[in-house]
Amino acid sequence: MNVRKATLDDAHAIAIVHVESWKTTYEGIVPAEYLAQLSVSEKEQLWKRGLQQQKHYIFVVEEDGNVCGFISGGKNRSTQGKEAEYEGEIYAIYLLKEAQGKGYGTKLVKALVDDFQRDGIRSMVVWVLADNPSRRFYERLGGEKIAEEVVDIGGKKLTEWCYGWKSIEYFA
Ligand SMILES: CC(C)(COP(=O)(O)OP(=O)(O)OC[C@H]1O[C@@H](n2cnc3c(N)ncnc32)[C@H](O)[C@@H]1OP(=O)(O)O)[C@@H](O)C(=O)NCCC(=O)NCCS
């Protein structure tokens, strides 16, 4: 197992993990038609754009040289409410089903947090669907629920919870 900063060459592998993990994670939560239309090539273009940024916070985890998960983050996108008081944000973290439950997720969060700390980002949030059992992962890492909102995914209203870490020094 190896965690490293992602490069442009990882865009395709990240897109595959992204689509596959969405399908297994959100089956029965997000409408099936929405999951069916997710496209690796569209996601690959999005990831390429992200990876071309001069400064990006995208890391991958590899098993036997194959990418099986990723995390991406950056500046907090919230502009109002309690959640806007935090500096950084985990935008996405996804592992293939077979790579889950082995500590890789924790290692990805630590890699991101290390990078945040180097850049003076001292707190962070993450948004997760309330119906996703993986939200307990954030609780296990010390995140506290600070907000919630309703989002529309594929025509279905879903509740998202926001977890916050006032200080990410804990991860160091
Ligand atoms: C959420 C995810 C990134 C966590 O990574 P992981 O490698 O599976 O988690 P870890 O093995 O590092 O687990 C760390 C701790 O969180 C707990 N945890 C992880 N996933 C959990 C879940 N679904 N339910 C309850 N606890 C969970 C683990 O039990 C572990 O606790 P422990 O230290 O007491 O054993 C990964 O499971 C995943 O990709 N899930 C599907 C995609 C997803 O939901 N992403 C988040 C979208 S916001």
The ligand as an SDF file (V2000), in Angstrom:
LIG
                    3D

 48 50  0  0  0  0  0  0  0  0999 V2000
  -15.3440    6.1750    3.9650 C   0  0  0  0  0  0  0  0  0  0  0  0
  -14.0120    5.5630    3.5430 C   0  0  0  0  0  0  0  0  0  0  0  0
  -13.1700    6.5650    2.7780 C   0  0  0  0  0  0  0  0  0  0  0  0
  -13.2700    5.1650    4.8280 C   0  0  0  0  0  0  0  0  0  0  0  0
  -12.0310    4.5860    4.4920 O   0  0  0  0  0  0  0  0  0  0  0  0
  -11.6320    3.1550    5.0760 P   0  0  0  0  0  0  0  0  0  0  0  0
  -10.2460    2.8500    4.6510 O   0  0  0  0  0  0  0  0  0  0  0  0
  -12.6910    2.1740    4.7010 O   0  0  0  0  0  0  0  0  0  0  0  0
  -11.7110    3.4190    6.6310 O   0  0  0  0  0  0  0  0  0  0  0  0
  -10.5970    3.0170    7.7210 P   0  0  0  0  0  0  0  0  0  0  0  0
  -10.2760    1.5690    7.5540 O   0  0  0  0  0  0  0  0  0  0  0  0
   -9.4580    3.9740    7.6620 O   0  0  0  0  0  0  0  0  0  0  0  0
  -11.4590    3.2130    9.0370 O   0  0  0  0  0  0  0  0  0  0  0  0
  -11.1620    4.1320   10.0620 C   0  0  0  0  0  0  0  0  0  0  0  0
  -12.2180    3.9900   11.1300 C   0  0  0  0  0  0  0  0  0  0  0  0
  -13.5010    4.4100   10.6190 O   0  0  0  0  0  0  0  0  0  0  0  0
  -14.4530    3.3760   10.7900 C   0  0  0  0  0  0  0  0  0  0  0  0
  -15.3280    3.2920    9.6070 N   0  0  0  0  0  0  0  0  0  0  0  0
  -14.9610    3.3840    8.3270 C   0  0  0  0  0  0  0  0  0  0  0  0
  -16.0340    3.2190    7.5250 N   0  0  0  0  0  0  0  0  0  0  0  0
  -17.0830    3.0150    8.3440 C   0  0  0  0  0  0  0  0  0  0  0  0
  -18.4570    2.7470    8.1220 C   0  0  0  0  0  0  0  0  0  0  0  0
  -18.9720    2.6680    6.8950 N   0  0  0  0  0  0  0  0  0  0  0  0
  -19.2540    2.5660    9.2000 N   0  0  0  0  0  0  0  0  0  0  0  0
  -18.7500    2.6210   10.4500 C   0  0  0  0  0  0  0  0  0  0  0  0
  -17.4360    2.8630   10.7260 N   0  0  0  0  0  0  0  0  0  0  0  0
  -16.6300    3.0530    9.6790 C   0  0  0  0  0  0  0  0  0  0  0  0
  -13.6260    2.1070   10.8730 C   0  0  0  0  0  0  0  0  0  0  0  0
  -14.3330    1.0960   11.5460 O   0  0  0  0  0  0  0  0  0  0  0  0
  -12.3940    2.5490   11.5930 C   0  0  0  0  0  0  0  0  0  0  0  0
  -12.6320    2.5720   12.9970 O   0  0  0  0  0  0  0  0  0  0  0  0
  -11.6420    1.8130   14.0140 P   0  0  0  0  0  0  0  0  0  0  0  0
  -10.3730    2.6190   13.9560 O   0  0  0  0  0  0  0  0  0  0  0  0
  -12.3470    1.8890   15.2960 O   0  0  0  0  0  0  0  0  0  0  0  0
  -11.4520    0.4550   13.4760 O   0  0  0  0  0  0  0  0  0  0  0  0
  -14.2100    4.2890    2.6770 C   0  0  0  0  0  0  0  0  0  0  0  0
  -14.8270    3.2760    3.4320 O   0  0  0  0  0  0  0  0  0  0  0  0
  -15.0210    4.5370    1.4230 C   0  0  0  0  0  0  0  0  0  0  0  0
  -14.4570    4.8660    0.3810 O   0  0  0  0  0  0  0  0  0  0  0  0
  -16.3520    4.3530    1.5030 N   0  0  0  0  0  0  0  0  0  0  0  0
  -17.2160    4.4860    0.3560 C   0  0  0  0  0  0  0  0  0  0  0  0
  -17.2070    5.8760   -0.2310 C   0  0  0  0  0  0  0  0  0  0  0  0
  -17.7070    6.9390    0.7190 C   0  0  0  0  0  0  0  0  0  0  0  0
  -18.6970    6.7880    1.4040 O   0  0  0  0  0  0  0  0  0  0  0  0
  -16.9730    8.0520    0.7530 N   0  0  0  0  0  0  0  0  0  0  0  0
  -17.2990    9.2100    1.5710 C   0  0  0  0  0  0  0  0  0  0  0  0
  -18.2190   10.0950    0.8210 C   0  0  0  0  0  0  0  0  0  0  0  0
  -18.5160   11.6200    1.7000 S   0  0  0  0  0  0  0  0  0  0  0  0
  1  2  1  0
  2  3  1  0
  2  4  1  0
  2 36  1  0
  4  5  1  0
  5  6  1  0
  6  7  2  0
  6  8  1  0
  6  9  1  0
  9 10  1  0
 10 11  2  0
 10 12  1  0
 10 13  1  0
 13 14  1  0
 14 15  1  0
 15 16  1  0
 15 30  1  0
 16 17  1  0
 17 18  1  0
 17 28  1  0
 18 19  1  0
 18 27  1  0
 19 20  2  0
 20 21  1  0
 21 22  1  0
 21 27  2  0
 22 23  1  0
 22 24  2  0
 24 25  1  0
 25 26  2  0
 26 27  1  0
 28 29  1  0
 28 30  1  0
 30 31  1  0
 31 32  1  0
 32 33  2  0
 32 34  1  0
 32 35  1  0
 36 37  1  0
 36 38  1  0
 38 39  2  0
 38 40  1  0
 40 41  1  0
 41 42  1  0
 42 43  1  0
 43 44  2  0
 43 45  1  0
 45 46  1  0
 46 47  1  0
 47 48  1  0
M  END
$$$$
